[in-house]
Amino acid sequence: MSAHLPATGTLLLLLISTSQAAENGATFDREQASIFLRDYCLDCHGPSNAEAKLDLSLLVESPTANQEGLTEKAALWHQIWLRVKNKEMPPTDATLPEPPERSAFTEWVYQELHQQLCAGGIIPSPPRMRRMNRSEYAGTMRDLLGIQIDAGASLPDDGAGGEGFDNAVETLFISPIHAEKYLDSARNALQYAFADSRTAEQLLIAEPANDLPDSTAAAKVLEAFLLRAFRKPVENAELMHYLGLFNTLYEIEPDYRDAVRQTMEAILISPQFLFLIETPVQSEQPVLLSDYELASRLSYFLWNSMPDERLFELAAKGELSDETVLVGELQRMLGGGDPPEDDKRQRSRRRRDDRVRYFAQNFVEQWLGTRALGRTVIPDPSVGSFDSELEGGMKYEPVFFLDYVLSQNRSLLELLDSDYTFVHRRLARHYGIEGDFREQPRLTELPEGSHRGGLLGMAAVLCVSSYPHRTSPVLRGKWILETLLGTPPPPAPPNVPPLPESGQAQSASSLRQRLELHRQNPACAACHNRIDPLGFGLENYDVLGRWRTEDSQGNSIDSRGELPDGTSFSGPEELKQLLLDHKDDFIRHITKKMLGYALGRSLSLEDTCAVEHIVQRVKSENYASHSLIFGIVQSPSFRYKAGTLPAARVPLEAPSLSVTQN
Amino acid sequence: MRRHKPISRRTLLRGGGVALALPWLEAMKPAAAYAATELPHRPRRFAALYVPNGVRADMWTPTGTGSAFELSPALSSLADLKQDLLVPTNLWNRASEHGDGHYVKTSGWLTCTTITKSIGIDVSCNGVSVDQIAARSVAGQTPLASMELAIDPVSTGVDTNVGYTRVYGAHIAWAGPTKPLARETNPRLAFERLFRLTQPHGSQSQRDLLLLDRVLEDAKRFRDHLGSADRSRMDEYLESVRSLEERLQRSTQFGGTWQPLASLDPQQIPPAEIPDDHQTHVRLMLDILALGFQIDATRVGTFMFGNSVSGKSFSFLDGVQGGHHDISHHQNDPEKLRQYQLITEWHVQQYGYLLRRLRAMEEDESNVLENSIILMGNELRDGNSHSPHNLPLLVGGRAGGRLATGQHLEYDRDTPLANLYVSLLNAFGVPTDQFADSTGPLPNVLTS
């Protein structure tokens, strides 16, 4: 398997010049690329019979083809690269390139493409301007008001765009129902906060007194509140605006607290609260974010909520963007280090900053698809009991796991394989792990032969990649390709030929045999040769992710798989090893996902420049999770906002934040 | 930037506290209760119910045409409703033919347009859905312009397999090309929303208006600094604030004209938790739709039994095992076809449930069903082939006598689906002869 991997394994594309590449033995050029396309692609994707409406002769036969850069048709080249690299193209019944020829071609395309795309740096995104999504709203209300209820529970749920997350600017639509729901939610949350003397005191930092007129007291309260609600310094006009509302309300009914509360209601339905807004740039060139803007980008990335007091303070002093300060803040935000010794006097304080768990949850559940568990994915009773306790344990396992990997700066490769996981009582029983467990999931060292460790041993993952009533090697194989490696197979062709019903198929009782018949059709084989074997490697797990050696019909499980290049493996342990051989694909994919999440938008081909830069760093720093986070935060994509010149670039180089791995 | 009728509240508010501090609640109330005669009798309603994953195709089409038709096996549970039904066949949605097997068809089901292939950045349905055209024609007559209900939350993520964001699979109602409407999935919250509409607003409405007013002004001040794309995003929100403001103004407190046509029984409140059981959940949501129509909270609604490509387990039905989407890819396996049929029948039964509920809601000399147009259908015919030809569609209710129900109407092959929408809009009261790619109204749908 690893034989053809150097293509991606040595992706130093940003740094390698063509001549260096030549020295490394990749003596490929544009002309040879044309020959490759002509020899292997044009039979089907030529001018006369452009299958899939793809005519590649334009890349080969136009008089200027060999002089043009790849960026002219960047998306097309990228598509070719992906399909050829994944061996989906050419199909198995066509003339196939030898492996070295294939990898020379794909390596060349990737390097050329990126060298051309990334010349001059990266293009930052426009200033952010989007509403908070439902979970950001809930987190922000919680931290702003100090309440422990889900203030966003009644808001409509949000779809996702871009890299697959519900914080993408492009899919945060607004419907007429929103204003009404925001008003209700703000009212309920504020009533809740004002009913509790502890939270009320924190909001009402001033009360009218003899020497403090009502309006002055209210001004103090509102000024402090506005800064935190709007996440920026308060302009006097803004303060006056809302103080004016307070005065009006107070005249109607002279109840100080009530008038303040209702003024706060208005603030909480203001777009300045509901939207994350960065100041538009007047100049042509991109500019650095302000410190307040940076504080919000950081907090909505790593906490799924608003900045805290300390971030605001640092922003006010203009110190947050100082690289040393920023490193310290990132470490604090990630909640690293052991919880302090339990000190009686400090018992009420947070043991460690655990807000990174909100990020872990939102990221991991959407990345892995486990959010659907218990919502749209509900296993059938026939496969076993799926109660809410089990559901909770299943859903929290990957969340606690990622939280731990991030806060303890563990290696990202532990997501592929680890000797620990997080289980609570019910899940431990489910997995057959012995020990003393409670209702809260806790870190558990895995005994020898537990068949757990890494995402692929997690019940939630195994369940959302199954049908409700049976496992599916196809779905699980697809899940691995799409979710872990970032190389999703293309859609099945329309009108899939049915599995043969008579003769052979009748006797082909097992799923494996039927799928093998299916793959005899070359149209199916190109993709299913990649998909199915991976899924078979997980057949020892049932729909609920329990270990089994026989399927429901009593047939013993055969978990062997053989990939198109001849690599074979058996069972999940060897499958994990195989994925570790592909670790760079995995790292590239999680980097892409996380950068997309951090920026709250879909990535374009240009963004792969930033992605590759971060990937190199993560690799050189031993896959430490903080390398990824710091790499993202330090990327110009994260720190700059675009000016009025849409194509203006920022150089990729930036001072390095140092990471120490535990 | 529509501004509602200049109700004197603004002047009042600006007038200062004295006028307001006095019993303005009573002062603003009209002397007499609203005369029921001012209300349009028998408002017409329109709802579209979406079923994902196609139907068992060979069991759908009735035999015989016109009024001499026999219900097909799939429709047999609707026997008592036969005279309230129209079964149009052979319609298709050309615009949704290419793209992919599901998303392009789901989002385009009520728009008859081709959506833009996108994982997010340029989501657009490139049209307006027919329910929203209907809603616009009665804008302002009810507190809610329309009601969007669903069972599944919007699935997160993008379908990298086909290159569409799953947002498309969760929306049939589009107020504009880039305005998919958010849906309610929690029956309790949806009920409370309706219930609140029927209650007197008291002083809270007045204060809400104060707050909303302040917020709109605040927004106006910095809106001008934004770029045009951001500004339009902001405007969408401000529009939603304004529409809330308008609704409050229309409420009884301010001399508005709206009154609920029936009262809501607070005892009917659904459980706080969304039920696990699919059928219970579906029926609660259909109840909400029926109640919303009955009290005249809205006259337009949509409901999605599931999102596009729904893998919902139907093992709760006797004789079915597995997920909806998987079973719909039956590959002509007789066992899967049998299960597919059971799932199709179940959906038709739920449709029957809604129609009977509406029929039981008396309204003057008739009932709500008589005054409604309840469309149910699917964006494709057979889940195995994903073809948008000969779509499975049902129309129930008579639109106040305008629909010539009790017929199976078989049209020429590939008659535009949009033609049906033209006729339904006409029945609803929108005098149009065109919708999306229509070529005219469908013959024989209307009574006159």
Interface residues (C-beta under 8 A of the other chain):
Chain A: P126 P127 M129 R130 R131 S154 P156 D157 D158 G159 A160 G161 G162 E163 G164 F165 D166 A168 E170 T171 F173 I174 S175 P176 I177 H178 A179 E180 L183 A237 E238 H241 Y242 G244 L245 T248 L249 E251 I252 E253 Q262 E265 A266 I269 S270 P271 Q272 L274 F275 T279 P280 Q366 G369 R371 A372 R375 T376 V377 I378 P379 D380 P381 S382 Y467 P468 H469 R470 K478 E482 P488 P489 P490 P491 P494 N495 V496 P498 L499 E501 R601 S602
Chain B: L13 G16 G17 L20 A21 D100 G101 S118 I119 G120 I121 D122 V123 A145 E148 D152 P153 V154 S155 T156 G157 V158 T160 N161 V162 T165 R166 V167 A170 A175 T178 K179 P180 L181 A182 R183 E184 T185 N186 L189 R193 R207 D208 L210 L211 L212 R214 V215 E217 D218 A219 R221 F222 H225 L226 G227 A229 D230 R233 M234 E236 Y237 L238 E239 S240 V241 S243 L244 D276 N307 S310 G311 K312 S313 S315 Q321 G322 G323 D326 H329 Q331 N332 D333 S385 H386
